[in-house]
């Protein structure tokens, strides 16, 4: 059953530390949620986010020593979603834009002009610049995935405490190309969550 109450989905989301170990999310449903999450925006629509779903006992055993103080989430969640940013995301630019042309969403000349402008900029960007781009974009998709999960009736916990320099290689990825952004624990809550304090808009906003 889907939760279509916008205010409940957004404003009652909580970070869950312990999940119901009896709840398992099917791969089909996981892919449905990811397909909805990736409607999030990204720079030049290059969609640098990449996902590794750790759901097996073997996978979680491999992940456990890499997540520091977040072992409860790993051991009880239905899955741990590893979100990486692809530092070479521009290599899929032609594929993405050609699909837009095929669907009648973009003229061929606009596709060519856009790719000719942005792809060289991405190819020649510094590693720090690319790191910033893919992490910002991948954070957007992570936030959207948390809300999509709640729409599907699941709970999540975004995790930033993990061994960043080991995560990619541990799961067979090129550590120079794929930078870890966030781990998202997902499942059904078995945890008494509570509200947390937020700074008021008047304290963090300037009008000029």
N, C-alpha and C positions, 0 to 999 in steps of 0.2 A: 504494500500500500504506500503510495507516494504522499509526501507532505507538501501540499501546495500553498501553505500559509507562509507568505513571504516574510512577514515580520517574525514569525516563529523560527523559520530557517536561519535568518540572518542574526537576529538579536538574542536568540536563546542557544546559539551554538556555544559549546563549552569544550575545553580541552580535557580529554578523558585519559586517565592513566592506566586503568584496568578494564579489560573487556571480558565479555561472556565467552569462555573458551569453546562453548558448544555451537557458536554461530560461525558459519563459514560462508563466505561470499563466493559465488561461482565465478569462473573466469569470464563467462558470457556477461554477467552483470557488471563485473569490474570493467570490462571493455566498454560497455554502455556508458558507465559513469565517466570514463576517461574521454570518450568521444564527445560527451557534453562539456566536460571541463575545458577541452582544447578549443572551444569557441572563444576563449579568453584572447585579449589582444596581444600582439607581439610586434616588435620593431620590423617594419617593412614586411610583415606577415611571414617571417622566416621560421617561426615556430621552433625555437631551439630546444624545447623541452623533450626529454627522453625519460622513459619510465622502466624500472625494474621492479616487478611484483614479487616480493619474497613471501611465499605462503607455505612452503614445504618445511618439514622438520629439519631437513638437511640445510635448507637455505637459512632458516632462523638460527640454527646452531652456528653457522658461519658468520652470521651478522652479530650475534650476541656479544662477542668480545670487542666489537667495534663501536658499540653504542653507549659506552660509559655507564651513566646512571639511569638509563632508559630501558632497563631489562624487563620491567613489568609489562610495558607496552609490547615489546617483542614477543614475550612468552604467552600473552593472552589474546592478542589481536588476531583477527582473521588473516590479516596480511600487513606487511610493512612495505609501503610504496616508496621506493628510492627514486628521487627526482634529480636528474642530471641535466646540466646545460651542455649542449653540443657546440664546442668552439669552432666547428666547421659546418655550422648549420647552413651557411650560404651554398653548400654543395647541393642542397635540395631546392634551391631557388627556382631553377628552370622547371623542375617537376611541379612545384606548387603553382607557379604562374601559368604554365601550360594548361594545367587543369582548370584554372580560372578562365582561360581563353576557350577551352572546349565546352565549358558550361555557359558560355555567353556572358560572363561577368566582366570581361576585360578584352578590349581590342588587341590584336596582335602587336600593333605598333606601340601601344602603351606598355605591354609586357616587355618588349625589347628595350624601349627607352629606360624603363625602370631598372631592369636587370643590368643594363650597361652602366647605369649611374651608381647603383648601390653595391653590386657584387665586387667590383674592384676595391671599393672602400672597405668592405668587410675583409677581403683577402689581405689587404695591406694594413689593417688596424693592428695596434699593439695588442699584446696578450692581455694587458690590464683592461684595455677598452673592451675587448671581446668578452672578457670575464664579467665586466660590469653589465654588458648588454644581455648576456645569456642568463645571468642571475636575476636581473630585474624581470625579464620576461618569464622565466621559470617560476618566480615567486608569484606572479600574477596567476599562472595556471594552478599553482598549489592552493592559493586562496579560493579560487573558483571550485576546485575539486573538493575542498572541505564543505562548501555549501551544497554542491551537487550530492555529495554523500549524505548530508543531512536530509535533503529532499528525498533520497532513497530510503531513509529510515536508519542510517548508520551514523556512528560517531567517529570522531577523529582526534588525533593529537599531533600537531606539527612538532618535529624534533630537529633541533640544530646541534645537539651535543653528540657528536660522533667523530670517528677518526677520518678526517677528510682526505688525508694523504693515502689511505689504504682502501677506501670504499670501492672505487671503480675497479681496481685490479682484482679485488676479492671476488667480484662477480663478472670477471672476464671482459672488462671494458678497458680501452686505452686511457690511462689516467691523464695523459696530456691533452686528449681531445675532449673527454667527458668530465666536467667538473661537478662535484656533488653540490647540490643546492639545499635540499631539505629531505628529511624522511617523514613520511606521513603514516602513522599507525591508524588502522581503520578496522572497525568491527561494531559490535553492539555493546553499549556501556554496561559495565557491572561496577559502577563507581559513583559515589555520591559527590557530584561536582557542585560548585558554588559560584556565585557571581564574583567578578573581580573589579577592581577600581580602574577607572579610566580618567585621564586628565580631561578637564573641560575644554571645549572648543575655544573658549575665550582665552585660555592660558597658552594655547599652542598655535594661534592663528593671528596673522597680521593682515590688515586691509590697507592698501596704499592707493 
